[in-house]
Amino acid sequence: MLRACLRVWAMALGFVVLALPAAAADIHFFCTDALAPAMRQLVPAFEKASSHQVRTTVASAGTIAARLQAGETADLAIVLPPAWDRLREQGRIDPAIRIVLGKVGLGAFVRAGADVPDISTVDAFRQAISAARRIAVRDPAQRSPVGTYMLALFDRLGLTGIVQPKLLLTAHPPFEEVTSGQAELGFSTLAEIAANPQVRLVGAMPAEIQTYNVMTAAVPVGSTHRTAAAELLRFLGTGSSRSVLRANGIATD
């Protein structure tokens, strides 16, 4: 499904790019945390292959959506589907461009070299949460989809009373807190965990309680470099770019 979506939109955007070649531009790109590791490879490759430069701002998907909702300008932004719908209804983005770059699930991690608890089933997940000395999650107040989901999940599983006394809410993905020993167990997207050599992946969330952040591209109505942004999207939809996304934990199928 994701591959078909990317292929169709890459063809459509390819026509736009061929029909309207873009002069050199500075593309202002709002990129989510989960996509950032892949973009550290893909953006320089795009800049080398094109005449454009990309100014990348990395933030949580919720923060990006809030900035667009407030009227901040960008040429390309990555948000989650509910935010894309909301921004379209508010007239903040081009309703004709909705491109899914991929999706990423959530996982748990510990400090590199630490013992790995079992979270392969929901019951094992419950036990791991109960046994952990301290748990770190990005604060939902930072508009973090991961933090928002995890706190709701703890509540749904009846774990809030157990988690609350040992929960550490962070202003950023909680890698520093886990690597420094402030927390024993942390949660983030699988892509961000894979990109951090100082932590060790415990595992993906069990299928019954897994969720996916679907990385959805949007072009704000205030974009001043729409054709150049279309070129970047076309580049991100190529087979070689999808391979890089997959290597960085983003599912494109």
N, C-alpha and C positions, 0 to 999 in steps of 0.2 A: 504493500500500500504506500509506504513512504517512498520506495524507489520509484513507483509509478508517478507519484505526485512530483518528485524532483525532476523526473525525465520530462514530463509535460511542461512544467514551468521553465525548465532550462531551455526547451525548444522555443517556447513563447518569448522568453527574454532574449534568446539568441537572435530572434528576428528583430527585436527592438534595437539591440546593439548593432546588428549589421545595417539596419536601416538608418540609424542615427548615431554615427560614431561620436564618442564623447571626447571633448578636449580634456587635457590634463586637469584633474580636479583633486581637491582634498576632501575625501569622503569621511564624514563624521559618523562613526559606527558605534552604536550602543550594543555591547556584547555581554551575554550572561556569563557568570562565573564558570558554569559547567562547560561552556564552549571555549573558554579562554585558552586552555592548553592546546587544543587543535588549532586555534586561530594564531597562536604564536608561530606555527609552521605555515599556515595557509596564507596569512596576510602578506608576509614578505614575498612568498611565491607569486601572489597576485600582483603586488607592486612591481616585481621584476618583469612580469609578463605584460604589464599594461603601462600606461603613462600616468597612472594615478598614485596618490598617496592615501593611506587610510589612517585616520586618527581614531584609535580605539579607546573607548571608555568601558571598563569592566565593572559590572554591578550585578546585584541579584535581579532576577526577572521582575520581581515586584517593584523594586526601586526604579527600574527602567520604565515600567508601565506608569508609575506615579509621575516620573519626570515628563513623559510624553503627555500625560493627562493635564499637567500643569502648563503645557504649552512650550516646553523646551524644544529647541530645534535639533534635528539630526537628519541624516540622509538615509540611514538604515538602522533598524532596531530589531532585537530578538525579544519576544515576549511569549507568554504561555497562552493557549487558546482562549480561556475566559477573558483575559485582559485584551486580547486582539478583538474579541467581540465587543467588549465595552468601549474600546477606543474607536472602533468603527461606528458604533452608535453615536458617539460624541463628535464624530466628524474629524477626529484627530489623525486618521491614517487613510491611505488610499484603499478603498474597499475592493479594488480589483486585484490587489496583490496580497496573497496569503500563501506562503510557501513554507512547508515543513522541511527543515534541514535534518532533523533526526529527533530521537528521544533518548532519555537517560533515566535509569532507575536509581534508587537510593541504596546505600549500604552502610555498614558499621565498620569502624576501624579502631585500632589500638596503636600504641607507640611501636616503632620498629623494634623487633627483638622481644616484645612482650608475648605472653601466652595468649592464644586466640580462643575465646569462648565459642561454644556452639550456638548458632542462631539459625540452623537449617530448617527448623520447624517453628510454628507459632509457640508451642509449649517450650521449646528450647530458648526461643527469644525471650519469653517471660522470665525464665530462670536466669538468663544472662543479665537481664535488666535488674532483677532482684539481687543478684550477687555482686554487681558492679559497685565499687566504692563511690565513684562519682561519675556523672554522665554529662557530656557537653553537647549542646545543640545551639545552632545559631538562633538568636532571638527573633521571634516572629515580628517584634516591633521594628526590625530592620527590613521588613517586607520580604522575609525569606520563605520561599515555598517549602524548603526542607523543614525549617523550624515549625512552620504552621502545621505541616502534615504530621510531624513527629509528636507534637504536643497533643494534637487531636487523636492520634493513634494510641498514645499512652492512656488517654481518657477512655477511648473505646474498649481497650483491653482491660480496663479496671486497674491500671497501674499508676494512676496519678498520685495516690497516697504514698506509694513506694518511691516514686521518682522525685517528687517535689522536694524532699529534704536534701537530696544529693544532686539536684539539677543545676548545672552551670550554663547560663545563657550568655552567648557571646555576640559581639558586634560584627563578627566576620565568621567565615567557616572555621570551625573550632580546632584547627590543626595545631596551632601553637599551644593551646591549653592541654591537648593530649600529649604532645611531644615533651612538654615541660613537666609533665606529671601532675598538673593541676586536676586533670580528669583522667579516668581510666579508659572510658569508652566514648567514642564520638560518632556522629552521624553526618553524612554529606552525600553528594551525588557520587556515583561510581566513577565518573570521569575525573572529578576533582581528587578523589582518593588515589586513583591510579597515577595521577600526575605528581603526587607528593612522596618522595623517596624516604621521608622521615617517619612515615606511618606504614602500618601493615593492614591490609584488607582482612577483615573478619569474614565478610561475605555479603552477598546481596540480601536484601530483605526477603523473607519467605514469600512465595508467590501469592499466598492468600492475603498478605498485608503489604505487598509491594505497590508502589505508585510510580508513574512516569512523568517527568517534565518534558513536554513536547515543545521543542524549540521552533517557534513559528516566526518567520520573518515578516516585518511590516515596514512600509515606507511612509513616514510621516508626511502630512500634507504640506508642511513647510520646507520639505527637502529642496535644496537649491542645486543638487547634482543628481537628479533622478536617473539620467542615462548612465552615469558612472556607477550608481548604486545597482542598476540593472546588470551591468557588466560584472560587478562583484558577486551578485546572486547567481548569475550564470556560471561563473567560475566555481562557486561553492557547490553547484549541482553537478559538476563533472565527475566522472568515475574516479579519477585520481584524488579529487578532494574528498569524495565519500570514503575512500580507503583510509585517508588520514583521519577523518572523523571516527571511523570504526576503531582504528588503532588507539584512539584516545577515549574510548569508552562510550561513544555515541552510536546508538543503533540507527541504521538508515534503511532497514528493510521493513 
